[in-house]
Amino acid sequence: PSLFQHSDSRLTPRGRQGLVERARAGESVSAAAREAGVSRQTAHKWIARAEAGERLSDRRSRPSRLARLTPPDVEARVVEARRARLLAPLALAAETGVPARTCARIVARNGLPRLADVDRVTGEPRRRGPATPRRYEGERPGELVHVDVRRVARIPPDGGWRARGADAPRHADSGAGAACLHVAVDDRSRVAYAELLGDERKEACAAFMGRARDFYRGLGVEVERVMTDNGPGYRSRLFNEWLAASGTCSGLTSSHETTSRTGMYPSSR
């Protein structure tokens, strides 16, 4: 690949080619160098490179040999330990015998994500937005279904602020309340099933999951595993008894996790 041209360079690759062509046409090297605005030594350098069949572009400044370069087998050992055990540079140094700073450079050079961006359960990078190219997902429909609940405000009978204007009196005591949007999203196919229910108690969660299972079963998909957040309805004995009776595995995320790993309702809208 070509390098950036130095801002003070007298010759571009095209100018170097013209210098070589004038020398080949019989013009003296001194005269050709004078016309190009370079020294005779510089002209000889580019003419010699052209005669040797080299390209008339700048060479890389990187040495051809690096005496302190980490051997490929050592670098591969560090990368394997990082991927398998998700170790920080200091722990990698103790594990592999390679200095911690070298381990950090190897991790960055191989494009491995930061530990803060890695899901400790799956070992895969978390989705943090459009810049993240990878995420974990089930290998087949039904292998993993995410369930989430979101509270949504009910619109009063005479309309909300969009209909009545932002300056209109608020419905502080309208009694409209809120409803609970229960959503199930298949991790592989992204097919979603949703219901708007009055609450998120254990009875509503278990009943919703039963209807979601019937919905996916109607599509020829058997729900194998359900991943939820730490909502009380999902931790309840009733919900987990339903999962056990239906032969479905459950999984709870820790309280600090976001919907990128739970129901994923916002990302599937």
Summary of the structure (lengths in Angstrom):
residues: 269
radius of gyration: 32.6
end to end distance: 43.0
largest distance: 97.6
contacts: 667
relative contact order: 0.08
helix: 39%
strand: 13%
